[in-house]
Amino acid sequence: MRSSVMVEEPVLLLLPFSSDWPIRIDSSPCLSQWEVGSALLENMSPMKLCVPGDKLCSEEDCIPGTGVYLRHGYIYSALAGYVLKKNEGEKRPVISVVRETEAQLLPDVGAIVTCKVTSINPRFAKVQILYVGSTPLKDRFRGTIRKEDVRATEKDKVEIYKSFRPGDIVLAKVISLGDIQSNYLLTTAENELGVVVAHSEAGAQMIPISWCEMQCPCTQAKEFRKVARVQPEYLQA
């Protein structure tokens, strides 16, 4: 059974961890956390490099921003740099090109980040930070989620292997700064933070069935995770 939030359709989903969001979903009145995870997984990609004159997209797909120009119905890069798409309240995203120095973004204390678990041990999980808010990072910063920072209650009963597995996509909050050489300390000790995408041993994307379990749709096998809850404040009719 999928954990879901009932909403009126169509729905504009505004989640803070993907470069191409918000995404309009018109197909179902029931938006499940599994569908949220699917959309997140599809939209996660590294920042695209471009050079002057590169054709980026059609004028029908995006609104031209800074560092680009419009010609014959297509948007082209005017700079050598990174392509950024942002939704600014318009129906179409604004596409811009920023130079390398402008594209660098550092996670800050309190920022919500999207990360991928790279390894675990009994004391902590190691992650790579991929996004800060909705902005993809050019550099992959390392982070650590310690056992005591996994959840807010019963911290002494937390087991890392029942919270995260390598390959999981996790929403977390920065609680301590680092740099390229050292790790950021992260926490998932809020209901809205935790695993948003995970795959079973059979390779299928799992469905959240509670705050601490996900289930493989193929084998029906259940696995423990610290599951992030769908955030109703990001659902707008």
Buried (B, 14 or more C-beta within 10 A) or exposed (E): EBBBBEBEEEBBBBBBBBBBBBBEBEEEEEBBBBBBBEBBBEBBEEBBBBEEEBEBBEBEEBBBBEBBEEEEEBBBBBBBBBBBBBBEEEEBBBBBBBEEEBBEBBBEEEBBBBBBBBEBEEEBBBBBBBBBBBBBBBEBBBBBBBBEBBBEEEEEEBEBEBBBBEEBBBBBBBBBEBEEEEBBBBBBBBBBBBBBBBBBEEEBBBBBBEBBBBBBEEEEEBBBBBBBBBBEEBBEE
